[in-house]
Amino acid sequence: MEFEVLKSLVIIFGTSALVVFVLHKLKIPTVVGFLVAGILIGPYGIRIIEDIQSIEMLAEIGVILLLFTIGIEFSLAKLIRIKKAVIGGGSIQVLLTIILSAIAAYFVTENTNKSIFFGFLIALSSTAIVLKMLSEKGETDSPHGRIMVGILIFQDICVVPLMLLIPTLSGEGIDVIDIAVKIGKAIMIIAAVLLSARWIVPNLLHQVVHTRSRELFIITIMLLCLGIALLTSQFGLSLALGAFLAGLIISESEYAHQAMSDILPFKESFIGLFFVSVGMLMNVGYVFDNYTKVAIAVLLILGLKILTGMFSALMVGSPLRTSIHTGLGLAQIGEFSFVLAVAGKASGLITEDLYQVFLSSSVVTMIMTPFMVKAAPSVSGWIASRHLLKRLSRLKDISEKEGFPRKRQGHVIIIGFGLNGRNLAKVLKEAEVPYVALEMNNDTVREMKKRGEPIYYGDGTSREILHKLGIKRARLLVVAISDPASTRAIVTTARNENQDIHIIVRTRYIVEVEDLKKLGANEVIPEEFETSVEVFSRVLHHYHIPRNVINEYVENIRNDNYRVLRTIELPRKSLAERYKFLKGIETETFLLKEDSHVDGHSIKELRLRSVTGVTILAVQRGDEIHHNPKPDFVLRKGDIILLIGKREDIFQAMEYFESDKFLVEKYHR
């Protein structure tokens, strides 16, 4: 009996590995593989596992760890930046979904309270699936990613009041004092957790790290994650929200990256269990017997949630394409809806038949989510390009009143004004190169506009916006955004509009390099490997590999789309052999003082190389630097001379400068 859980885990992981492997060959996302595995081995499939309670407990840990890692990737500062999406977008999405869903459900239940309860169930989206998909695609910080994350955070917070309202909807009456106390406790615990991010947790981690025990560090991180999640659940909040808050706390410390790397293996294992456990809930027999009901429910859920997700994103200032993308990403039912459904069933708010329809349709929407997310960039781009919806998009366009720049010529267009975009703008300004920037974060546009930046609000995938920025007359386009789908669309549009423009693209992943070049990018800079290029360049420089050889390595790697790094090919010539060539060679600087005998004499007269073996590389005189000075260059007091040679020779040269040996050598010639 004690081995039942272990036996179940072996079956789950074995079946999941097989199903995921087969579906991976068909290029179907792993999330679908886990769901299908759960359907197969669950109590409604071939019944290998019938008691899923213990599995659900482990699956809950998966959700906790997922939200914890997402919290670490975020930070309090980043959360504050998306407050508009959390408060504005989240409240509009939840409220509008509840209202529309309740109206639709009323035609079936003919009961107002039960209809509102159905609105509760449909309002929530799957935090686990959406955040996993965004993380895998590297789109957590993209425009649609920020909106989705903000709305999901608000939904998780809403679980508390929604649970508290179930007794009221079931006719048990309402205890205002009890509800106020529970909500007050929830607010207090959130405030306490966030305040500890400033003082308690950083000091605790600092003491733990000082022990130099990796085991203690991992245990402490797990304790913070599970402990805060449990603490928040005791005050009526969800475990997942508590885990997210725990991640936010650690994100404020310098140990966030180490915590992430230590937790990652646990997260990937347990999150698979979560999706398997969800698949086990689906009664395949019921779906086949009632496919019409389930199909109608799925279509209604998807239609309502796409509409409300899109509308809420539009209301917080997102462009139409991003709003459609958001709606498609949030169209499924959430895992916390299952918790509400069980509570509602116990209170009599949902019948057994409707409960089965809800469970079946929920799992179907979850299975469809990876495919919808994958298709979202193309679908949203196509819909946003339709003539009728272009007008709607223009109504939401909040670009600056003074309009876009006119009659610019030979300028640089920067798409995305994050860290990379700002640094580029700074350099261009110093070099007096004309540029304009485009950004979809309205707060960033307002802030940078006040600082005098030529920045404008708009969607770079829009041909009209690019025309307003002068794409036809621009010399160079730099795309520095964290949205792969938008990046591809921008490159395609820009190349079609201007065949001569030079396009430089920053991307997060190496796999996108070749596709972007095929679409028309001249240069693609992947963050993954540019760091590697910088590191190996410095290592080779330390080994005195000639600069032109290092540059040749770098140029060949970039021209070959980083294939050398992808295939882990190393230079055949031994670095040790090259190192021997310049072993012992060093550089040193020397200041000619007021009483120097060298003052007023040329380098040729000095005969430094023939006497000491040391060469003068450069001479600094005031603010002016003379590189590779000619033999007739006359040295003056106050000059700083850059010398190169072996260490012992450089010491000899310094003595030569400071003594009168130079004059003796001169008169003996």
Secondary structure by P-SEA (a helix, b strand, c coil): ccaaaaaaaaaaaaaaaaaaaaaaaacccaaaaaaaaaaaaccccccccccaaaaaaaaaaaaaaaaaaaaaaccaaaaaaacccccaaaaaaaaaaaaaaaaaaccccccaaaaaaaaaaaccccaaaaaaaaaaacccccaaaaaaaaaaaaaaaaaaaaaaaccccccccccaaaaaaaaaaaaaaaaaaaaaccccaaaaaaaaaaaccaaaaaaaaaaaaaaaaaaaaaacccaaaaaaaaaaaaaaccaaaaaaaaaaaaaaaaaaaaaaaaaaaccaaaaaacaaaaaaaaaaaaaaaaaaaaaaaaaacccaaaaaaaaaaacccccaaaaaaaaaaaaccccaaaaaaaaaaaaaaaaaaaaaaaaaaaaaaaaaacaaaaaaaaaacccccccccccccbbbbbccccaaaaaaaaaaaaacccbbbbbccaaaaaaaaaacccccccccccaaaaaaaccccccbbbbbcccaaaaaaaaaaaaaacccbbbbbbbccccaaaaaaaacccbbbbcccaaaaaaaaaaaaaacccaaaaaaaaaaaaaaccccccccccccccaaaaaaacccccccccccccccccccccccccccccccccccccccccccccccccccccccccbbbbbbccaaaaaaaaaaaacaaaaaaaaac
